[in-house]
Amino acid sequence: MPKWVVICPMCKRQHTYAEVENSEANTFRFDADATPPKPAVQQGEKQKCPACGREMPIRNCDLNYSYL
C-alpha cells in the first residue's frame, strides 16, 4: 500500500507517517509522474523514531512518497 514516510536523520531508517487511501492511490496509479497531495503537518510536530528512539521534528518537506 502506498504511504508517506519519514527518514530518520540519525539512523537513516524510514518509517510510515501516513498511509494513502486506496481511492486516492488509484487516482494516481497510472501516472508515474503524479503523486497524491501530502498530508498536512502541524507546525512544530515531532515524532519518535521507532528504530533508534530519537525524537525528530517533522516538516512537510520531510515527507517522501513510497509504494514499497
Contacts in CASP RR format, 6 or more apart in sequence:
PFRMAT RR
TARGET T0000
AUTHOR 0000-0000-0000
METHOD contacts of the structure
MODEL  1
MPKWVVICPMCKRQHTYAEVENSEANTFRFDADATPPKPAVQQGEKQKCP
ACGREMPIRNCDLNYSYL
1 19 0 8 1.000
1 20 0 8 1.000
1 22 0 8 1.000
1 25 0 8 1.000
1 67 0 8 1.000
2 19 0 8 1.000
2 20 0 8 1.000
2 25 0 8 1.000
2 36 0 8 1.000
2 65 0 8 1.000
2 66 0 8 1.000
2 67 0 8 1.000
3 16 0 8 1.000
3 17 0 8 1.000
3 18 0 8 1.000
3 19 0 8 1.000
3 20 0 8 1.000
3 65 0 8 1.000
3 66 0 8 1.000
3 67 0 8 1.000
4 16 0 8 1.000
4 17 0 8 1.000
4 18 0 8 1.000
4 19 0 8 1.000
4 20 0 8 1.000
4 38 0 8 1.000
4 39 0 8 1.000
4 63 0 8 1.000
4 64 0 8 1.000
4 65 0 8 1.000
4 66 0 8 1.000
5 14 0 8 1.000
5 15 0 8 1.000
5 16 0 8 1.000
5 17 0 8 1.000
5 63 0 8 1.000
5 64 0 8 1.000
5 65 0 8 1.000
5 66 0 8 1.000
6 14 0 8 1.000
6 15 0 8 1.000
6 17 0 8 1.000
6 47 0 8 1.000
6 56 0 8 1.000
6 58 0 8 1.000
6 62 0 8 1.000
6 63 0 8 1.000
6 64 0 8 1.000
7 13 0 8 1.000
7 14 0 8 1.000
7 62 0 8 1.000
7 64 0 8 1.000
8 14 0 8 1.000
8 15 0 8 1.000
8 49 0 8 1.000
8 51 0 8 1.000
8 52 0 8 1.000
8 54 0 8 1.000
8 56 0 8 1.000
9 54 0 8 1.000
9 56 0 8 1.000
10 49 0 8 1.000
10 52 0 8 1.000
10 54 0 8 1.000
10 56 0 8 1.000
11 49 0 8 1.000
11 51 0 8 1.000
11 52 0 8 1.000
11 54 0 8 1.000
13 49 0 8 1.000
13 51 0 8 1.000
13 52 0 8 1.000
14 64 0 8 1.000
14 66 0 8 1.000
15 47 0 8 1.000
15 49 0 8 1.000
15 50 0 8 1.000
15 51 0 8 1.000
17 39 0 8 1.000
17 47 0 8 1.000
17 58 0 8 1.000
17 63 0 8 1.000
18 39 0 8 1.000
20 36 0 8 1.000
20 65 0 8 1.000
24 36 0 8 1.000
25 36 0 8 1.000
25 67 0 8 1.000
27 36 0 8 1.000
28 34 0 8 1.000
28 35 0 8 1.000
28 36 0 8 1.000
35 65 0 8 1.000
36 65 0 8 1.000
38 60 0 8 1.000
38 63 0 8 1.000
39 63 0 8 1.000
40 60 0 8 1.000
41 58 0 8 1.000
41 59 0 8 1.000
41 60 0 8 1.000
41 62 0 8 1.000
41 63 0 8 1.000
44 57 0 8 1.000
44 58 0 8 1.000
45 57 0 8 1.000
45 58 0 8 1.000
46 55 0 8 1.000
46 56 0 8 1.000
46 57 0 8 1.000
46 58 0 8 1.000
47 55 0 8 1.000
47 56 0 8 1.000
47 58 0 8 1.000
48 54 0 8 1.000
48 55 0 8 1.000
48 56 0 8 1.000
49 55 0 8 1.000
49 56 0 8 1.000
END
